Amino acid sequence: MTKAAGRLTIVGTGIRAGPQTTPEARARIELAQKVLYLESSGIGAAWIESLNASAQSLALFYAPGKPRSETYDAIVEEILSWVRKDLDVCAVFYGHPGVLADPAHRALKKARQEGFSAKMLAGVSCEDVLFAELEVDPGTSGCQSYEATTFLLYQFKFDPRAALILFQVFALGDAEYNPKSHRQNLPVLVEYLQRFYGADHQVIVYVASPYAIGDSSIQRLRLDQLPNASLHLGSTLYVPPKNLGPADLEMCDRLGLEVE
């Protein structure tokens, strides 16, 4: 079956549009016949529009109280409507286009189902920036990442000896777009996490700055203080690992390692 002429490329701007946008992603934005974007800052939006005169924001599909599923359906349909015109389309998302970007994945899948060429390019995610700015190494004890509401709903089995990252704590339990935080649900998260870490375990509420000039927000506090933390739409909760405990002596012996 011959593929249709339209093409979709999904890219990310990184957390700081411009400085963290890969050369590969920038080239796709510049060369596309139609650019559609979701960007968190006005500076980022202006930068995208400066690269391609066809650039159009997808933010208009969001509205307070509107179910996120309806918003995502509308975004996907808007992206595909331009691909169906046999255009070379570039859809631009904030951060990494494959991380916490449901419409990006859905548009990619739908485009391929309809016979169009479609691919996603890697970008800098909020997790990547977190590792750098909190100066933590995920290879030291391991790292587990979840969307906060999904983490509570399905109660995934996780290891407190490895770092835990929870995204979108601002929108905990929120099925609709809401510019105000669902703070009333934070005690539920705290109650659950205290079973594994204790109330006095130190955690970090992190918000990566989208600007090249300006510091990110880093709040260090006890777990039981989380309900009173200052939250932002991009707030991520980083829970440092508990003590690793002793290594398995039998495994050390099998690997030929000495135990200090």
C-alpha positions as CSV (number, residue, x, y, z in Angstrom):
1,M,0.0,0.0,0.0
2,T,1.4,3.4,-1.0
3,K,1.6,5.9,1.8
4,A,-0.3,9.1,1.6
5,A,1.7,12.3,0.8
6,G,1.1,14.0,4.1
7,R,3.7,13.6,6.8
8,L,3.8,14.2,10.6
9,T,6.8,14.8,12.7
10,I,6.4,15.3,16.4
11,V,9.1,17.2,18.2
12,G,9.8,18.8,21.6
13,T,11.2,22.2,22.5
14,G,12.9,20.9,25.7
15,I,12.0,22.7,28.9
16,R,13.7,25.9,27.7
17,A,12.6,26.5,24.2
18,G,15.5,27.4,22.0
19,P,18.5,26.6,24.2
20,Q,17.3,23.1,24.9
21,T,15.7,22.4,21.5
22,T,17.8,19.9,19.5
23,P,19.1,21.0,16.1
24,E,17.1,18.1,14.6
25,A,13.9,19.4,16.1
26,R,14.6,23.0,15.2
27,A,15.2,22.0,11.6
28,R,11.9,20.2,11.4
29,I,10.0,23.3,12.8
30,E,11.7,25.5,10.2
31,L,11.1,23.3,7.2
32,A,7.6,22.2,7.9
33,Q,4.7,23.4,5.7
34,K,2.5,23.6,8.8
35,V,3.5,23.9,12.5
36,L,1.1,23.3,15.4
37,Y,2.4,23.8,18.9
38,L,1.7,23.6,22.7
39,E,4.2,25.6,24.7
40,S,4.2,26.6,28.3
41,S,5.7,30.1,28.0
42,G,5.0,33.1,25.9
43,I,8.7,33.4,25.1
44,G,8.7,29.8,23.8
45,A,5.6,30.4,21.7
46,A,7.1,33.6,20.2
47,W,10.3,31.7,19.4
48,I,8.4,28.9,17.5
49,E,6.5,31.5,15.6
50,S,9.7,33.2,14.6
51,L,11.0,30.0,13.1
52,N,7.9,29.3,10.9
53,A,5.2,31.8,9.8
54,S,2.6,28.9,9.6
55,A,2.9,28.2,13.4
56,Q,-0.4,27.9,15.2
57,S,-1.1,27.4,18.9
58,L,-3.1,24.4,20.1
59,A,-3.8,26.0,23.5
60,L,-7.2,27.3,22.4
61,F,-8.6,23.7,22.8
62,Y,-8.1,24.0,26.6
63,A,-10.9,25.5,28.7
64,P,-11.6,25.4,32.5
65,G,-13.8,22.5,33.4
66,K,-13.4,20.8,30.0
67,P,-12.6,17.1,30.3
68,R,-9.0,16.5,29.3
69,S,-10.1,13.6,27.0
70,E,-12.2,16.0,24.9
71,T,-9.3,18.5,24.7
72,Y,-6.9,15.7,23.6
73,D,-9.4,14.5,21.0
74,A,-9.7,18.0,19.5
75,I,-5.9,18.5,19.4
76,V,-5.4,15.2,17.7
77,E,-8.1,15.9,15.1
78,E,-6.6,19.4,14.4
79,I,-3.1,17.9,13.8
80,L,-4.5,15.2,11.5
81,S,-6.7,17.7,9.6
82,W,-3.5,19.3,8.3
83,V,-1.7,16.0,7.6
84,R,-4.8,15.0,5.5
85,K,-4.2,18.0,3.3
86,D,-1.0,16.2,2.2
87,L,1.2,18.7,4.0
88,D,4.5,18.2,5.9
89,V,3.3,18.9,9.4
90,C,5.4,19.4,12.5
91,A,3.6,19.2,15.9
92,V,5.6,20.8,18.7
93,F,5.2,19.9,22.4
94,Y,6.8,21.3,25.5
95,G,9.7,19.3,26.9
96,H,10.0,15.8,25.5
97,P,7.2,15.1,23.1
98,G,6.8,11.6,24.3
99,V,6.7,12.3,28.1
100,L,3.3,13.3,29.6
101,A,2.0,14.2,26.1
102,D,-1.0,11.9,25.4
103,P,-2.1,13.8,22.3
104,A,1.3,13.4,20.8
105,H,1.2,9.6,21.0
106,R,-2.4,9.5,19.8
107,A,-1.7,11.7,16.8
108,L,1.3,9.5,15.9
109,K,-0.7,6.3,16.1
110,K,-3.7,7.8,14.2
111,A,-1.5,9.2,11.4
112,R,0.0,5.8,10.8
113,Q,-3.4,4.1,10.9
114,E,-4.5,6.4,8.1
115,G,-1.5,5.6,6.0
116,F,0.7,8.7,6.7
117,S,4.4,8.7,7.5
118,A,4.8,9.7,11.1
119,K,7.7,9.8,13.6
120,M,8.7,11.4,16.9
121,L,12.0,13.0,17.7
122,A,13.5,12.9,21.2
123,G,13.8,16.0,23.4
124,V,14.9,17.2,26.8
125,S,12.3,16.3,29.4
126,C,11.5,17.8,32.9
127,E,13.1,14.6,34.4
128,D,16.3,15.3,32.5
129,V,16.5,18.8,33.9
130,L,15.6,17.6,37.3
131,F,18.6,15.2,37.4
132,A,20.9,18.1,36.5
133,E,19.5,20.7,38.8
134,L,19.0,18.5,41.9
135,E,22.3,16.9,41.2
136,V,21.0,13.3,41.5
137,D,22.2,10.3,39.6
138,P,19.4,7.8,38.7
139,G,22.1,5.1,38.3
140,T,23.1,5.2,41.9
141,S,20.0,3.7,43.5
142,G,17.7,3.4,40.5
143,C,14.7,5.6,39.7
144,Q,10.9,5.1,39.3
145,S,8.7,7.6,37.5
146,Y,4.9,7.8,37.6
147,E,2.1,10.3,36.9
148,A,0.9,11.1,40.4
149,T,-2.8,10.3,39.9
150,T,-2.1,7.0,38.1
151,F,0.4,6.1,40.8
152,L,-2.3,6.3,43.5
153,L,-5.1,4.7,41.5
154,Y,-3.2,1.6,40.6
155,Q,-0.8,1.5,43.6
156,F,2.1,0.2,41.6
157,K,4.6,-1.8,43.6
158,F,7.7,0.4,44.0
159,D,10.9,0.1,45.9
160,P,11.5,2.9,48.5
161,R,15.3,2.2,48.2
162,A,15.1,3.8,44.7
163,A,14.3,7.4,43.9
164,L,10.6,8.1,43.2
165,I,9.5,10.8,40.8
166,L,5.8,11.8,40.7
167,F,4.7,14.1,37.9
168,Q,1.7,16.4,37.8
169,V,1.1,16.6,41.6
170,F,-0.6,20.0,40.9
171,A,-3.4,18.2,39.1
172,L,-3.7,15.2,41.5
173,G,-7.1,13.6,40.9
174,D,-8.1,16.1,38.2
175,A,-9.8,14.7,35.2
176,E,-10.6,18.2,33.8
177,Y,-8.4,21.1,32.9
178,N,-8.2,23.3,35.9
179,P,-5.7,26.2,36.3
180,K,-6.1,25.9,40.0
181,S,-4.4,23.1,42.0
182,H,-6.4,20.2,43.4
183,R,-4.6,20.7,46.8
184,Q,-7.3,18.9,48.7
185,N,-6.0,15.6,47.3
186,L,-2.4,16.1,48.6
187,P,-3.2,14.6,52.1
188,V,-4.2,11.4,50.3
189,L,-0.8,11.2,48.6
190,V,1.0,12.0,51.8
191,E,-0.9,9.4,53.8
192,Y,0.0,6.7,51.2
193,L,3.7,7.7,51.0
194,Q,4.1,7.8,54.8
195,R,3.5,4.1,54.9
196,F,6.8,3.6,53.1
197,Y,8.9,6.6,54.1
198,G,7.6,8.0,57.4
199,A,6.3,11.6,58.0
200,D,9.8,13.1,58.4
201,H,11.3,11.9,55.2
202,Q,12.7,14.8,53.2
203,V,11.2,15.4,49.8
204,I,11.6,18.0,47.0
205,V,8.9,19.9,45.1
206,Y,10.6,20.9,41.8
207,V,9.5,23.2,39.0
208,A,11.9,23.6,36.1
209,S,12.2,27.1,34.8
210,P,11.2,27.5,31.2
211,Y,13.5,30.6,30.9
212,A,17.2,30.7,30.0
213,I,17.5,33.4,32.6
214,G,15.9,32.5,35.9
215,D,16.2,29.8,38.6
216,S,14.0,26.8,38.9
217,S,11.9,26.4,42.0
218,I,13.3,23.9,44.5
219,Q,11.4,23.4,47.8
220,R,12.9,21.0,50.3
221,L,10.5,19.9,53.0
222,R,9.3,17.0,55.1
223,L,6.8,14.7,53.6
224,D,4.1,15.7,56.1
225,Q,4.6,19.3,55.0
226,L,3.7,18.6,51.4
227,P,0.0,19.8,51.7
228,N,1.3,23.3,52.5
229,A,3.9,23.4,49.7
230,S,3.7,26.1,47.0
231,L,2.5,24.3,43.8
232,H,2.7,25.2,40.2
233,L,1.2,23.6,37.0
234,G,4.6,22.0,36.3
235,S,5.3,20.8,39.9
236,T,7.1,17.5,40.2
237,L,7.6,15.6,43.4
238,Y,11.1,14.0,44.0
239,V,11.2,11.5,46.8
240,P,14.9,10.6,47.6
241,P,15.6,6.9,48.3
242,K,15.7,5.5,51.7
243,N,18.9,3.7,52.9
244,L,19.8,0.9,50.5
245,G,20.6,-1.5,53.3
246,P,23.1,-4.3,53.1
247,A,24.1,-5.9,49.8
248,D,23.3,-9.5,49.3
249,L,26.4,-11.4,50.4
250,E,25.7,-14.5,48.2
251,M,25.4,-12.3,45.1
252,C,28.6,-10.4,46.0
253,D,30.4,-13.7,46.1
254,R,28.9,-14.9,42.8
255,L,30.0,-11.7,41.1
256,G,33.4,-11.8,42.7
257,L,33.0,-8.6,44.6
258,E,34.3,-7.7,48.0
259,V,31.9,-6.2,50.6
260,E,33.2,-3.1,52.3
